[in-house]
Amino acid sequence: MDKKLVLVLGMHRSGTSLAAGILCKCGIDFGDNLMPATDDNPKGYFEDLDFVNINNTILRKYKSSWYDHEPIKFNFFRFIRYYKYLSMIRTKLGEKFSGKTIFGVKDPRISRLLPVWEKFSEPYDKKYIVVFRSPFEVAESLRKRDGFSLEKSIKIWIAYNKSIIDFVDSNDSVFFSYGKIVSNTKMFIDKVFENLNIDMNVSTIDDFGFVDKGLYRNKIEDNFDNIKDAGLKKNCFDIYQRLISLEEKTNIS
């Protein structure tokens, strides 16, 4: 039987923790060294710190960070140069998969490192769960948490979501907005497990007492005119519309 690797992708502050938490409650293991909950994420992050540390190490080697919006240059020579760091992905996945047929990894940083993760997780049947959120809601959340300007947050949002759109095959993925997961959790669960080709009988997520609609904070209207740079505005708008269309494809497939 093929071992299934479920990768939860998306920009920070977009609902990836909610998505991973739901799937964890449904029985998918996300690791044994999970990041503790905080006031920003009182339900938990569902990020295995072993993978977070690996991803941070790789980003540093590529002269990048989670909040960098510049393109990361992946090439053969860098793969060779940083092989011992990149191969930690394969080694750690082997440890985490021991005795399991399905395993989940959630870390927004993977969205920026997809060529590396694709290369070093080759033995597994990968399925991508892509979660997105309004760029303005993400920007507001980052403003409150990190003090980022609107322009900086939008550039980071674009970098993450463009990386996902350019790399992920929609046939091996499901796309859901944060709002849709909150409002129709059952549909989210059904679509994920349909994509995984696994039977999962969940009558309602309320059985878990996990989804709290009150935690959907920073709701604001999308106003692209607030982005002063015309090129940045168009890029952001186009990517957001593409994400919405991929969500629509997920929901009707």
C-alpha positions as CSV (number, residue, x, y, z in Angstrom):
1,M,0.0,0.0,0.0
2,D,1.3,3.5,-0.9
3,K,2.1,5.7,2.0
4,K,0.2,9.0,1.8
5,L,1.8,12.2,2.7
6,V,-0.7,15.0,3.4
7,L,0.9,18.5,3.1
8,V,-1.1,21.4,4.4
9,L,0.0,24.5,2.4
10,G,-0.8,28.2,2.7
11,M,0.4,31.6,3.8
12,H,0.8,32.3,7.5
13,R,-2.3,33.5,9.2
14,S,-4.5,32.0,6.6
15,G,-6.2,29.1,8.5
16,T,-3.7,26.3,7.9
17,S,-3.7,25.6,11.6
18,L,-7.5,25.2,11.6
19,A,-7.3,22.8,8.6
20,A,-4.5,20.7,10.1
21,G,-6.3,20.6,13.4
22,I,-9.5,19.3,11.8
23,L,-7.6,16.6,10.0
24,C,-5.7,15.7,13.1
25,K,-9.0,15.3,14.9
26,C,-10.2,13.1,12.0
27,G,-7.3,10.7,12.7
28,I,-4.3,12.0,10.6
29,D,-1.1,12.1,12.6
30,F,0.7,15.4,12.4
31,G,3.7,14.4,14.5
32,D,4.8,13.9,18.1
33,N,6.7,17.2,18.6
34,L,3.9,19.7,18.0
35,M,4.4,23.5,18.6
36,P,2.6,24.5,21.7
37,A,-0.6,26.7,21.4
38,T,-0.3,30.4,21.9
39,D,-2.7,33.4,22.3
40,D,-2.5,33.8,18.5
41,N,-3.5,30.2,18.0
42,P,-5.2,29.0,21.1
43,K,-6.3,25.7,19.5
44,G,-2.7,24.9,18.5
45,Y,-0.5,25.1,15.4
46,F,-0.3,21.4,14.5
47,E,3.3,22.0,13.3
48,D,5.9,19.4,14.2
49,L,8.9,21.4,15.4
50,D,11.2,18.9,13.8
51,F,10.0,20.0,10.4
52,V,9.8,23.6,11.3
53,N,13.5,23.6,12.4
54,I,14.5,21.8,9.1
55,N,12.6,24.3,7.0
56,N,14.1,27.2,8.9
57,T,17.5,25.8,8.3
58,I,16.9,25.3,4.6
59,L,15.5,28.9,4.3
60,R,18.6,30.3,6.0
61,K,20.9,28.3,3.6
62,Y,19.0,29.9,0.7
63,K,19.4,33.3,2.3
64,S,15.7,33.6,3.0
65,S,13.2,33.5,5.8
66,W,9.5,33.0,6.4
67,Y,8.8,36.7,5.8
68,D,11.0,37.1,2.7
69,H,9.1,37.7,-0.5
70,E,12.0,37.5,-2.9
71,P,12.1,34.5,-5.2
72,I,14.2,31.6,-3.9
73,K,16.6,30.3,-6.6
74,F,16.5,26.5,-6.6
75,N,19.1,25.0,-8.9
76,F,21.2,21.8,-9.3
77,F,24.3,23.3,-7.8
78,R,22.5,24.4,-4.6
79,F,20.9,21.0,-4.3
80,I,24.3,19.5,-4.3
81,R,25.8,22.1,-2.0
82,Y,23.0,21.9,0.6
83,Y,22.2,18.2,0.2
84,K,22.9,17.2,3.8
85,Y,20.4,19.8,5.0
86,L,17.8,19.0,2.3
87,S,18.0,15.3,2.9
88,M,16.9,15.8,6.5
89,I,13.4,16.0,5.1
90,R,13.6,12.4,3.8
91,T,15.2,11.1,6.9
92,K,12.7,12.7,9.3
93,L,9.8,11.6,7.2
94,G,11.1,8.1,7.4
95,E,11.1,8.3,11.1
96,K,7.7,9.9,11.4
97,F,6.1,7.4,9.0
98,S,7.3,4.4,11.0
99,G,4.3,2.0,11.3
100,K,1.9,4.4,9.5
101,T,0.3,4.5,6.1
102,I,-0.7,8.2,6.3
103,F,1.0,11.2,7.8
104,G,0.4,14.9,7.7
105,V,2.9,17.8,7.8
106,K,1.8,21.4,8.3
107,D,4.2,24.3,8.0
108,P,3.5,27.3,5.9
109,R,7.2,27.5,5.1
110,I,6.8,24.4,2.9
111,S,4.8,26.6,0.5
112,R,8.1,28.4,-0.3
113,L,10.1,25.2,-0.4
114,L,8.0,23.0,-2.7
115,P,10.7,22.0,-5.2
116,V,12.8,20.8,-2.2
117,W,10.0,18.9,-0.6
118,E,8.9,17.4,-3.9
119,K,12.5,16.1,-4.4
120,F,13.1,14.7,-0.9
121,S,9.6,13.1,-0.3
122,E,9.6,11.1,-3.6
123,P,8.7,7.7,-2.0
124,Y,5.3,9.0,-0.8
125,D,2.0,9.6,-2.5
126,K,1.6,13.3,-1.9
127,K,-1.7,15.1,-1.5
128,Y,-1.8,18.9,-1.0
129,I,-4.4,20.7,1.1
130,V,-4.2,24.3,0.2
131,V,-5.7,26.9,2.5
132,F,-6.0,30.6,1.5
133,R,-7.4,33.7,3.0
134,S,-8.1,37.3,1.8
135,P,-4.8,39.1,1.4
136,F,-6.2,42.0,3.4
137,E,-7.3,39.8,6.3
138,V,-3.8,38.2,6.3
139,A,-2.2,41.7,6.2
140,E,-4.3,42.9,9.1
141,S,-3.3,39.9,11.2
142,L,0.4,40.4,10.4
143,R,0.1,44.1,11.2
144,K,-1.3,43.3,14.6
145,R,1.2,40.5,15.3
146,D,4.4,41.6,13.6
147,G,3.9,45.2,12.7
148,F,4.2,44.6,9.0
149,S,3.0,47.3,6.5
150,L,0.2,46.5,4.1
151,E,2.7,46.5,1.1
152,K,5.1,44.1,2.9
153,S,2.3,41.7,3.9
154,I,0.8,41.7,0.4
155,K,4.2,40.9,-1.2
156,I,4.7,38.0,1.2
157,W,1.1,36.8,0.6
158,I,1.8,36.9,-3.2
159,A,5.1,35.0,-2.8
160,Y,3.5,32.1,-0.9
161,N,0.4,31.7,-3.0
162,K,2.2,32.1,-6.3
163,S,4.6,29.4,-5.3
164,I,1.7,27.1,-4.5
165,I,-0.2,27.9,-7.7
166,D,2.9,27.5,-9.9
167,F,3.8,24.2,-8.4
168,V,0.8,22.2,-7.2
169,D,-1.1,20.0,-9.6
170,S,-4.8,20.7,-8.9
171,N,-5.5,17.0,-9.5
172,D,-3.6,16.1,-6.4
173,S,-4.9,18.9,-4.2
174,V,-7.9,20.6,-2.7
175,F,-8.2,24.3,-2.3
176,F,-10.3,25.9,0.5
177,S,-10.6,29.4,1.8
178,Y,-10.5,29.9,5.5
179,G,-14.0,31.2,5.5
180,K,-15.3,28.2,3.7
181,I,-13.7,25.8,6.2
182,V,-15.3,27.7,9.1
183,S,-18.7,27.8,7.5
184,N,-18.8,24.4,5.9
185,T,-16.4,22.2,7.8
186,K,-18.2,19.0,6.7
187,M,-17.6,19.8,3.0
188,F,-14.0,20.4,3.7
189,I,-13.6,17.0,5.4
190,D,-15.5,15.2,2.7
191,K,-13.4,16.7,-0.1
192,V,-10.1,16.0,1.6
193,F,-10.9,12.4,2.3
194,E,-12.4,12.0,-1.2
195,N,-9.1,13.3,-2.6
196,L,-7.2,10.9,-0.3
197,N,-9.4,8.0,-1.5
198,I,-10.0,7.1,2.2
199,D,-13.4,6.4,3.7
200,M,-14.1,8.7,6.7
201,N,-17.4,8.7,8.4
202,V,-17.7,12.0,10.2
203,S,-21.3,13.2,10.8
204,T,-20.3,16.6,12.1
205,I,-17.1,18.3,13.2
206,D,-19.1,19.6,16.2
207,D,-18.5,16.1,17.7
208,F,-14.9,17.3,18.2
209,G,-15.8,20.7,19.6
210,F,-12.9,22.1,17.6
211,V,-14.2,24.7,15.1
212,D,-14.8,28.0,16.9
213,K,-16.4,30.6,14.6
214,G,-15.5,33.2,17.2
215,L,-11.8,32.7,16.4
216,Y,-12.4,34.0,12.8
217,R,-10.9,37.4,13.6
218,N,-9.6,40.3,11.5
219,K,-12.6,40.1,9.1
220,I,-12.3,43.1,6.7
221,E,-13.6,43.9,3.2
222,D,-11.3,43.4,0.3
223,N,-10.3,46.8,-1.1
224,F,-7.6,46.5,-3.7
225,D,-7.5,50.3,-4.1
226,N,-5.6,50.3,-0.8
227,I,-2.7,48.9,-2.7
228,K,-1.0,51.9,-4.2
229,D,1.4,50.2,-6.5
230,A,-0.6,49.3,-9.7
231,G,1.6,46.3,-10.6
232,L,1.4,44.9,-7.1
233,K,-2.4,45.5,-7.0
234,K,-2.9,43.6,-10.3
235,N,-0.7,40.7,-9.2
236,C,-2.5,40.3,-5.9
237,F,-5.9,40.5,-7.5
238,D,-5.0,38.0,-10.2
239,I,-3.6,35.5,-7.7
240,Y,-6.6,35.8,-5.4
241,Q,-9.0,35.2,-8.3
242,R,-7.0,32.2,-9.3
243,L,-7.3,30.8,-5.8
244,I,-11.0,31.4,-5.7
245,S,-11.4,29.6,-9.1
246,L,-9.4,26.6,-7.8
247,E,-11.6,26.5,-4.7
248,E,-14.7,26.4,-7.0
249,K,-13.1,23.6,-9.0
250,T,-12.6,21.7,-5.7
251,N,-16.2,22.1,-4.6
252,I,-17.7,21.0,-7.9
253,S,-15.3,18.1,-8.7
